[in-house]
Amino acid sequence: MAESGHRGDTMAPPCPVRPESDSKREPDPERPAGLEPVAGPEPVPAAVAGLLATARGCLEVDVCWLSRLIGGTQVIEACSGDAASFGVRPGSTVRYGDRRHSHGHTGHPPAPAGQASPGTGTGTSAAEGQVSGRLGAGSYLGVPVVLADGRLYGMLCCLSHDRVLTARGRQARSLILLAGVLAESLSCQPPDLEARRGRFRQLIDNGGPRMTFQPVFELPSMDCMGAEALARFPPGFGGPERCFAEAAELGLDIALEVSAIRVALRALPQLPPEFGLGFNASPTTIVSGAIAKIIVGLPADRLVLEITEHDHIEDYPAIDRALDVLRRAGVRVAVDDVGRGSAGLRHLVQLRPDFIKMDRCLTQHIDVDPARRALATALVSFARETDGLVLAEGVETAAELDVLIGAGVHQAQGHLLARPGPLPLPPNADQAHPQPDTSPPEPTSEHS
């Protein structure tokens, strides 16, 4: 493809960059060198995702992305197409060669930037060829997305492995038109959206939520053998489940979960060396690969990753691959809240967890309900056949505990045994004959 002769109206192709704050991050062997994700890519309206798919189809390219200018860095906010083949995904950062356009632009957008395939003799520079090669792109085309008030939102970019994209002509005009439609859609976002994001970003920047720890006891010995880390948020945020759901709505779910997990894992040295530590993570965070990086250098065989039963899993093979990486490192896997939602049985069959955590809805009143006793017995039988263990959550009475022990449940936690609290954990000697806890209950929505 011929390069435009008007260099002032074009932009160099995107170059991967590593943010300064990530300079000590462990390298990702599956990511091209120098291309790093940042926590929490911004969410986009559903209409934007549809427009990206339209752009990809109209231009017949392999991938189309929308990046956003955040603090001087362009962050890929949404992709349509085979982004993985270029080594990018939402949250990856890119740099554009013309800093005038990548850091601010008002008025009419300039002509689109274009890059031909390396080695075609079309005038592509050696540096641009290296970048294109790193991304695996044969051709690149991008235009700025300028909001109604004149602010530069980011870039609308297309990449293709084989198709030649021209910086002048129908392709460029189509991309400029779609960038205008994107800008109109983005300009109509609710005015309080940024304030809500800013509130969560500040929490994350300040270290994330604090942690409280609920002990886990072996049955029938009543020996304390570990704890589950539970997130607690500052006043005004609401309960943990609400906070994590809102963060997901704002596109900050991975960033918030990662901050919570980091806080939880910092407590590991405070536990006796034979104690395990459980922490929660959503399928989205697990598949992102972030946890594998966080646990580097830690005694992973003491960690239990808990996947909430009611979390929807769209791609079991993807989560299986991510869990396999963690399991090889020594991490054990639990399915949390079994019995609370409709996905539990499939989770148990597909994920083959090391621990099955019975939700409190099955534990409560199990002493007077034959159906609950039958379900507990069935879960114990399933665990025996799959080399797993059953842990009962929400144990509140001695009668419930007796039935759980009789059913063969392996472990338990609940207010009868020990309430969530700070470290250190209560001594084992005081737990041999637990008494009911009459203090006010903690919120039931818990998450680490």
GITAQUI-V188174 format. One record per residue. N is the residue number from 1. PHI is phi in radians with two decimals (999 if undefined). NEAR is the number of other C-alpha atoms within 8 Angstrom. Layout:
BEGIN
n=N phi=PHI near=NEAR
n=N phi=PHI near=NEAR
END
This chain:
BEGIN
n=1 phi=999 near=10
n=2 phi=-1.29 near=7
n=3 phi=-1.41 near=11
n=4 phi=-1.09 near=8
n=5 phi=-1.45 near=4
n=6 phi=-1.77 near=6
n=7 phi=-1.12 near=7
n=8 phi=-1.22 near=5
n=9 phi=-1.81 near=9
n=10 phi=-2.14 near=13
n=11 phi=-2.23 near=13
n=12 phi=-1.16 near=11
n=13 phi=-1.14 near=15
n=14 phi=-1.21 near=9
n=15 phi=-1.98 near=9
n=16 phi=-1.11 near=11
n=17 phi=-2.36 near=10
n=18 phi=-1.92 near=10
n=19 phi=-1.03 near=9
n=20 phi=-1.00 near=5
n=21 phi=-1.17 near=5
n=22 phi=-1.76 near=8
n=23 phi=-1.12 near=7
n=24 phi=-1.84 near=5
n=25 phi=-1.25 near=5
n=26 phi=-1.12 near=5
n=27 phi=-1.17 near=4
n=28 phi=-1.74 near=5
n=29 phi=-1.13 near=5
n=30 phi=-1.64 near=5
n=31 phi=-1.98 near=9
n=32 phi=-0.97 near=9
n=33 phi=-0.97 near=5
n=34 phi=1.54 near=7
n=35 phi=-1.86 near=14
n=36 phi=-2.22 near=12
n=37 phi=-1.43 near=9
n=38 phi=-2.01 near=10
n=39 phi=-1.19 near=8
n=40 phi=1.23 near=10
n=41 phi=-1.03 near=12
n=42 phi=-1.17 near=8
n=43 phi=-1.32 near=9
n=44 phi=-2.28 near=9
n=45 phi=-1.09 near=8
n=46 phi=-1.04 near=6
n=47 phi=-1.08 near=7
n=48 phi=-1.17 near=11
n=49 phi=-1.03 near=12
n=50 phi=-1.15 near=8
n=51 phi=-1.17 near=10
n=52 phi=-1.11 near=13
n=53 phi=-1.12 near=11
n=54 phi=-1.11 near=8
n=55 phi=-1.06 near=12
n=56 phi=-1.11 near=15
n=57 phi=-1.21 near=8
n=58 phi=-1.11 near=7
n=59 phi=-1.55 near=8
n=60 phi=0.97 near=7
n=61 phi=-1.95 near=11
n=62 phi=-1.42 near=12
n=63 phi=-2.63 near=13
n=64 phi=-2.28 near=16
n=65 phi=-2.30 near=13
n=66 phi=-1.99 near=13
n=67 phi=-1.91 near=13
n=68 phi=-2.20 near=12
n=69 phi=-1.39 near=13
n=70 phi=-2.25 near=7
n=71 phi=1.00 near=4
n=72 phi=1.51 near=7
n=73 phi=-2.11 near=10
n=74 phi=-1.52 near=13
n=75 phi=-1.94 near=15
n=76 phi=-1.16 near=16
n=77 phi=-1.67 near=14
n=78 phi=-2.72 near=12
n=79 phi=-2.28 near=14
n=80 phi=-2.27 near=12
n=81 phi=1.94 near=9
n=82 phi=-1.46 near=8
n=83 phi=-1.13 near=12
n=84 phi=-1.07 near=7
n=85 phi=-1.20 near=7
n=86 phi=-1.77 near=10
n=87 phi=1.27 near=12
n=88 phi=-2.17 near=11
n=89 phi=-2.86 near=11
n=90 phi=-0.94 near=11
n=91 phi=1.84 near=12
n=92 phi=-1.20 near=12
n=93 phi=-1.91 near=16
n=94 phi=-2.36 near=13
n=95 phi=-2.14 near=11
n=96 phi=-1.89 near=12
n=97 phi=-1.09 near=10
n=98 phi=-1.60 near=9
n=99 phi=-1.14 near=7
n=100 phi=-1.06 near=7
n=101 phi=-1.55 near=10
n=102 phi=-1.43 near=14
n=103 phi=-2.04 near=9
n=104 phi=2.75 near=8
n=105 phi=-2.77 near=12
n=106 phi=-2.21 near=9
n=107 phi=1.49 near=6
n=108 phi=-1.28 near=4
n=109 phi=-1.17 near=10
n=110 phi=-1.29 near=8
n=111 phi=-1.07 near=10
n=112 phi=-1.18 near=15
n=113 phi=-1.47 near=14
n=114 phi=-2.48 near=16
n=115 phi=-2.45 near=16
n=116 phi=-1.52 near=16
n=117 phi=-1.13 near=13
n=118 phi=-1.05 near=10
n=119 phi=1.43 near=7
n=120 phi=-1.64 near=7
n=121 phi=1.31 near=6
n=122 phi=-1.82 near=9
n=123 phi=1.72 near=6
n=124 phi=-1.16 near=13
n=125 phi=-1.26 near=6
n=126 phi=-1.09 near=6
n=127 phi=-1.10 near=6
n=128 phi=-1.14 near=11
n=129 phi=-1.11 near=12
n=130 phi=-1.12 near=8
n=131 phi=-1.12 near=12
n=132 phi=-1.06 near=14
n=133 phi=-1.13 near=10
n=134 phi=-1.12 near=10
n=135 phi=-1.42 near=10
n=136 phi=1.25 near=10
n=137 phi=-1.70 near=14
n=138 phi=-1.48 near=15
n=139 phi=-2.70 near=16
n=140 phi=-2.40 near=15
n=141 phi=-2.54 near=16
n=142 phi=-2.60 near=13
n=143 phi=-2.37 near=15
n=144 phi=-1.25 near=14
n=145 phi=-1.94 near=14
n=146 phi=-1.90 near=16
n=147 phi=-1.25 near=12
n=148 phi=-1.07 near=8
n=149 phi=-1.53 near=4
n=150 phi=1.62 near=9
n=151 phi=-1.34 near=10
n=152 phi=-1.36 near=13
n=153 phi=-1.37 near=11
n=154 phi=2.99 near=13
n=155 phi=-2.31 near=11
n=156 phi=-1.82 near=14
n=157 phi=-2.24 near=12
n=158 phi=-2.23 near=13
n=159 phi=-2.33 near=13
n=160 phi=-2.44 near=14
n=161 phi=-1.31 near=9
n=162 phi=-2.11 near=7
n=163 phi=-1.30 near=9
n=164 phi=-1.51 near=10
n=165 phi=-1.82 near=13
n=166 phi=-1.81 near=13
n=167 phi=-1.39 near=14
n=168 phi=-2.33 near=10
n=169 phi=1.96 near=7
n=170 phi=-1.04 near=6
n=171 phi=-1.05 near=11
n=172 phi=-1.14 near=13
n=173 phi=-1.11 near=9
n=174 phi=-1.11 near=11
n=175 phi=-1.17 near=12
n=176 phi=-1.10 near=10
n=177 phi=-1.09 near=8
n=178 phi=-1.17 near=10
n=179 phi=-1.09 near=13
n=180 phi=-1.15 near=10
n=181 phi=-1.15 near=8
n=182 phi=-1.03 near=11
n=183 phi=-1.05 near=13
n=184 phi=-1.12 near=10
n=185 phi=-1.15 near=11
n=186 phi=-1.20 near=11
n=187 phi=-1.22 near=8
n=188 phi=-1.72 near=6
n=189 phi=-1.14 near=7
n=190 phi=-0.96 near=5
n=191 phi=-1.14 near=5
n=192 phi=-1.57 near=6
n=193 phi=-1.08 near=9
n=194 phi=-1.13 near=7
n=195 phi=-1.12 near=7
n=196 phi=-1.16 near=9
n=197 phi=-1.09 near=11
n=198 phi=-1.06 near=8
n=199 phi=-1.09 near=8
n=200 phi=-1.28 near=11
n=201 phi=-1.07 near=8
n=202 phi=-1.10 near=8
n=203 phi=-1.06 near=10
n=204 phi=-1.13 near=12
n=205 phi=-1.09 near=7
n=206 phi=-1.48 near=6
n=207 phi=1.97 near=8
n=208 phi=1.56 near=11
n=209 phi=-1.21 near=13
n=210 phi=-1.43 near=9
n=211 phi=-2.07 near=13
n=212 phi=-2.14 near=12
n=213 phi=-2.24 near=13
n=214 phi=-1.86 near=14
n=215 phi=-1.11 near=15
n=216 phi=-2.07 near=12
n=217 phi=-2.07 near=13
n=218 phi=-1.34 near=12
n=219 phi=-1.98 near=11
n=220 phi=-1.63 near=6
n=221 phi=-1.19 near=6
n=222 phi=1.17 near=10
n=223 phi=-1.33 near=10
n=224 phi=-1.32 near=10
n=225 phi=-2.24 near=11
n=226 phi=2.87 near=12
n=227 phi=-2.70 near=12
n=228 phi=-1.89 near=11
n=229 phi=-1.48 near=15
n=230 phi=-2.17 near=13
n=231 phi=-1.36 near=13
n=232 phi=-2.31 near=10
n=233 phi=-1.85 near=11
n=234 phi=-1.09 near=7
n=235 phi=-0.95 near=5
n=236 phi=1.70 near=4
n=237 phi=-1.52 near=7
n=238 phi=1.63 near=9
n=239 phi=-1.25 near=11
n=240 phi=-1.01 near=12
n=241 phi=-1.10 near=9
n=242 phi=-1.10 near=8
n=243 phi=-1.13 near=11
n=244 phi=-1.19 near=11
n=245 phi=-1.16 near=9
n=246 phi=-1.17 near=8
n=247 phi=-1.07 near=13
n=248 phi=-1.13 near=10
n=249 phi=-1.08 near=9
n=250 phi=-1.58 near=12
n=251 phi=1.41 near=11
n=252 phi=-1.99 near=15
n=253 phi=-1.13 near=14
n=254 phi=-1.13 near=12
n=255 phi=-1.07 near=10
n=256 phi=-1.20 near=13
n=257 phi=-1.10 near=12
n=258 phi=-1.07 near=11
n=259 phi=-1.12 near=12
n=260 phi=-1.16 near=14
n=261 phi=-1.13 near=11
n=262 phi=-1.06 near=9
n=263 phi=-1.09 near=13
n=264 phi=-1.07 near=12
n=265 phi=-1.23 near=8
n=266 phi=-1.15 near=7
n=267 phi=-1.46 near=8
n=268 phi=-0.96 near=8
n=269 phi=-1.11 near=7
n=270 phi=-1.44 near=7
n=271 phi=-1.59 near=11
n=272 phi=-0.97 near=6
n=273 phi=-1.07 near=5
n=274 phi=-1.58 near=6
n=275 phi=-1.53 near=10
n=276 phi=-1.67 near=10
n=277 phi=-2.33 near=13
n=278 phi=-1.71 near=12
n=279 phi=-2.52 near=15
n=280 phi=-1.67 near=12
n=281 phi=-2.67 near=12
n=282 phi=-1.44 near=9
n=283 phi=-0.97 near=11
n=284 phi=-1.05 near=7
n=285 phi=-1.21 near=14
n=286 phi=-1.09 near=13
n=287 phi=-1.16 near=10
n=288 phi=-1.10 near=7
n=289 phi=1.48 near=9
n=290 phi=-1.14 near=10
n=291 phi=-1.17 near=10
n=292 phi=-1.02 near=9
n=293 phi=-1.34 near=8
n=294 phi=-1.14 near=7
n=295 phi=-1.51 near=9
n=296 phi=-1.00 near=6
n=297 phi=1.53 near=4
n=298 phi=-1.71 near=5
n=299 phi=-1.28 near=8
n=300 phi=-1.11 near=9
n=301 phi=-1.21 near=8
n=302 phi=-1.70 near=11
n=303 phi=-1.79 near=13
n=304 phi=-2.16 near=12
n=305 phi=-1.56 near=12
n=306 phi=-1.82 near=12
n=307 phi=-1.80 near=13
n=308 phi=-1.16 near=11
n=309 phi=-1.06 near=14
n=310 phi=-1.52 near=10
n=311 phi=-1.23 near=9
n=312 phi=-1.33 near=6
n=313 phi=-2.00 near=6
n=314 phi=-1.49 near=4
n=315 phi=-2.25 near=6
n=316 phi=-1.09 near=8
n=317 phi=-1.01 near=6
n=318 phi=-1.15 near=8
n=319 phi=-1.27 near=11
n=320 phi=-1.07 near=9
n=321 phi=-1.12 near=8
n=322 phi=-1.14 near=11
n=323 phi=-1.19 near=10
n=324 phi=-1.09 near=8
n=325 phi=-1.06 near=9
n=326 phi=-1.21 near=11
n=327 phi=-1.14 near=10
n=328 phi=-1.10 near=7
n=329 phi=-1.37 near=8
n=330 phi=2.04 near=11
n=331 phi=-1.20 near=13
n=332 phi=-1.72 near=13
n=333 phi=-2.09 near=13
n=334 phi=-2.18 near=13
n=335 phi=-1.74 near=16
n=336 phi=-1.59 near=12
n=337 phi=1.05 near=13
n=338 phi=-1.12 near=12
n=339 phi=1.83 near=11
n=340 phi=-1.44 near=10
n=341 phi=-2.16 near=9
n=342 phi=-1.75 near=7
n=343 phi=-1.70 near=10
n=344 phi=-1.02 near=13
n=345 phi=-1.09 near=7
n=346 phi=-1.15 near=7
n=347 phi=-1.00 near=11
n=348 phi=-1.12 near=11
n=349 phi=-1.26 near=7
n=350 phi=-1.34 near=7
n=351 phi=-1.65 near=7
n=352 phi=0.80 near=9
n=353 phi=-1.23 near=11
n=354 phi=-1.31 near=10
n=355 phi=-2.27 near=13
n=356 phi=-1.92 near=16
n=357 phi=-1.72 near=13
n=358 phi=-1.18 near=15
n=359 phi=-1.19 near=14
n=360 phi=-1.05 near=11
n=361 phi=-1.17 near=7
n=362 phi=-1.55 near=12
n=363 phi=-1.30 near=14
n=364 phi=-1.13 near=11
n=365 phi=1.21 near=9
n=366 phi=-1.13 near=13
n=367 phi=-1.27 near=10
n=368 phi=-2.13 near=5
n=369 phi=-2.17 near=8
n=370 phi=-1.03 near=8
n=371 phi=-1.13 near=6
n=372 phi=-1.13 near=11
n=373 phi=-1.09 near=13
n=374 phi=-1.12 near=8
n=375 phi=-1.14 near=9
n=376 phi=-1.08 near=13
n=377 phi=-1.10 near=11
n=378 phi=-1.14 near=8
n=379 phi=-1.14 near=10
n=380 phi=-1.11 near=13
n=381 phi=-1.11 near=8
n=382 phi=-1.07 near=9
n=383 phi=-1.09 near=13
n=384 phi=-1.10 near=9
n=385 phi=-1.29 near=7
n=386 phi=-1.97 near=7
n=387 phi=1.04 near=7
n=388 phi=-2.00 near=13
n=389 phi=-2.27 near=13
n=390 phi=-1.89 near=14
n=391 phi=-2.08 near=13
n=392 phi=-1.65 near=15
n=393 phi=-1.66 near=12
n=394 phi=1.24 near=11
n=395 phi=-1.28 near=16
n=396 phi=-2.15 near=13
n=397 phi=-2.32 near=9
n=398 phi=-1.13 near=10
n=399 phi=-1.14 near=7
n=400 phi=-1.07 near=14
n=401 phi=-1.08 near=10
n=402 phi=-1.08 near=8
n=403 phi=-1.16 near=11
n=404 phi=-1.09 near=13
n=405 phi=-1.11 near=11
n=406 phi=-1.11 near=7
n=407 phi=-1.39 near=10
n=408 phi=1.59 near=8
n=409 phi=-1.08 near=16
n=410 phi=-1.51 near=11
n=411 phi=-2.48 near=12
n=412 phi=-2.68 near=13
n=413 phi=-2.60 near=16
n=414 phi=2.81 near=12
n=415 phi=-1.15 near=13
n=416 phi=-1.07 near=14
n=417 phi=-1.53 near=13
n=418 phi=-2.99 near=10
n=419 phi=-1.43 near=9
n=420 phi=-1.04 near=10
n=421 phi=-2.96 near=7
n=422 phi=-1.33 near=8
n=423 phi=-1.35 near=8
n=424 phi=-1.39 near=6
n=425 phi=-1.29 near=8
n=426 phi=-1.15 near=7
n=427 phi=-1.19 near=7
n=428 phi=-1.08 near=9
n=429 phi=-1.05 near=5
n=430 phi=-1.50 near=8
n=431 phi=-1.87 near=10
n=432 phi=-1.13 near=9
n=433 phi=-2.32 near=5
n=434 phi=-1.12 near=9
n=435 phi=-1.97 near=8
n=436 phi=-1.01 near=10
n=437 phi=-1.67 near=7
n=438 phi=-1.71 near=4
n=439 phi=-1.27 near=4
n=440 phi=-1.02 near=4
n=441 phi=-1.26 near=5
n=442 phi=-1.38 near=4
n=443 phi=-1.00 near=6
n=444 phi=-1.45 near=4
n=445 phi=-1.50 near=7
n=446 phi=-2.17 near=10
n=447 phi=-2.80 near=10
n=448 phi=-1.84 near=13
END
